[in-house]
Amino acid sequence: MLELLKQPWPWWTSGASIAFIMVLLLYFGKSFGVSANLRTICTIAGAGKRVKFFDFDWKTQKWNLLFIVGAVLGGVISSTLLKSDQPLQLTGATITDLKAIGVKFEGHLNPSQLFGVDAVFSFKGFLILLLGGVLVGFGARYAGGCTSGHAISGLTNLQLPSLIAVIGFFIGGLATTYLILPYLF
């Protein structure tokens, strides 16, 4: 049975799973978003004593903390118990595009020259991670939520601000991919 689970799953299983979770959240009147967990964790740690933004009843967000624990646990299970030894299959065009920006495809999901220990602890890698983290944190706060909150919950609830945010996310992603990423490597 475990060998069957190690096989690549069809692309639509993710969509069906997300739709099922969204129906449950809508039924129970909840709104999904991963970045809200950072606020909750900061509140639990006592940040509400110094910053008004973190001064709220975090116990109302216990369900969201459980969701994030489940997401991390699911990632651990899939990367250990369900790990396949087969190399990642990319199209030739994608491999050529990666090579054009200086990324060598090694058959893994995360290329070692981008995500390996040497890359992460280099000065350039550290700066990229630091700047990326600051921009993602600022962007999620400025947009009133993260990509998952806007794209999954916000669009499901037909919220115009979420549609605007998602359009901005896509524009930013395309701009980064074509205008910034080629110059980083």
N, C-alpha and C positions, 0 to 999 in steps of 0.2 A: 504494500500500500504506500509506503514511504517513497519507493522508487517512482510510483505514478505521480506523486505530488512534486517530485523533482523535475518533471518534464515542464517545458515552457507552457504557461497557461494562455488561453486565448485572450486577446486584447480586451474583449468586451467584459471579462470577469471584473475588471476594476470598475468600469462604468456601472455595471449592475450592482456591485457592492456599495459604491458611493451613493447611487440612487436609493438603495434600500436604507442606508444610514440616514440620508436626508429625509426620507419619509418618516422614519422614527423620530428624528429631531423635530420636524414640523408638527408631528402628532403631539409631542410632549411640550411644544412651545419653546424649544431651545434653539440657539443660534450657534453654529459651529465656527471656530476660528482657532488656529494654533497659537498665534501671537498673544492672545488673551491669557494664555497660561503663564507667560513671562510676568505679566502684571500680577497674576495671582501668586506666583512663587515669591515675587518681591514683597508682596503684602504679607505673606506668611513669615518671611524673614524679618519683618518689622519696618519696612520702608515707609509704611503709612504714618509713622511717628514723625517723619521729617518732610515727606512730600505728600501733598493733598491728593494727587492722582492715585496714589496707592492706598488711600484710606477708604476702604469699603469692606463689606462683609464677604470675605473670601470663601466662606462655607457654601455660598450659593453657587460657586463654581467647582465644587468637588467633582461633579460629573465630567467636566471638561478636563480636569487633571487625570481622571481615570482613563479618559479617551487617549490622552497623550502617553500615559504609561502603556496602554495597549498598543499604540503605534510603535513605540520603542521596542516592546516585547515582540511584536510581529516582525520587526526588522531583524531582531536577534535570531528569532526562529528561522526566518527565511534565509539568513546568511550563514547559519550553522547547520541546522537539521535538514533544510530543503536545498542546500547549496548543490548546484550541478557542476560537474567537472568539465562540461562542454564549454568551449570558448564562445564569447558573445558574438553573434552574427550581425555584422553591419554590411550595408550595401557598399559596393566599390566606390560609388560617388561620395559617400560619407567619409570613407577612409581617405580618399583623395583630398577632400576638403580639409580634413584634420591635418593631413601632411602639409598642405599649403600654408597652414598657420603654425607649423612647427610641432604638432602633436603626433607622436608615433603611436599607432594603435597596436596594442599588445594582446588583444583578445579578451581584455577585462573591462568591466563596466567603468572603473575609475583608473585612467592612465596614471602610472606611477610618476611620470614627470610632472603631473599636476597635483596629485594627491598623495604621493609617497612621502616618507619621513624626510628625505633630503629636500624635497620641494617645499614642504610646509615650514621647515626650520631654517630655510634660507632667508636672507634679508628681503629679497623680492617677494617670496611666497608669504612671509609674515606680513609685509605691507599690503599685499593683495587681500589676504584674509582680514586684516584689521580694517582696511578701507571698505571692503565688501560688507563686513559685519555692521559697521557704522551706517553705511548707506541703506542696508536692509532694515536695520532697526529704526532709523529716521524715517524711511519710506513707509514702513508699516504703521508707525505712529502718526505720521502726517496724513496718510490715506485712511486712517481710522480702522485699520485692520490689515491682515496679511493676504497673500494671494489666495490661500485656501478659504479664508473667511469670506472674501468678496466673490471669488469665482464660484465657489460651491454654495455657500449659504446665501449670499447677497443676490446672486442671479436667480437662485431658486425662489427667493422671496420677491423677485421682480423689482429690486431696488435700483433706481437710476444712479445713485452715487456709486454703487458697486459696478454697474456697467461702465461708467466713466473710469473707475479705478482699473478694471480689467483691461480696457483699451489702453490705458497708460502703461500697465504692466507689459503688454505685448509690444507696444512701441519701444519701451525701455529695453526689453529683451532683444528685439531685433537690432536696435541701435548698438547695444553692447556686443552682440554677435558679429555684426558686420563692420562696425566702426572702431571698437575699442579692443576686443579680444585678439584680433590679428596682430596688434602692436605690443601685446603683453608677452608673447612667446617668441 
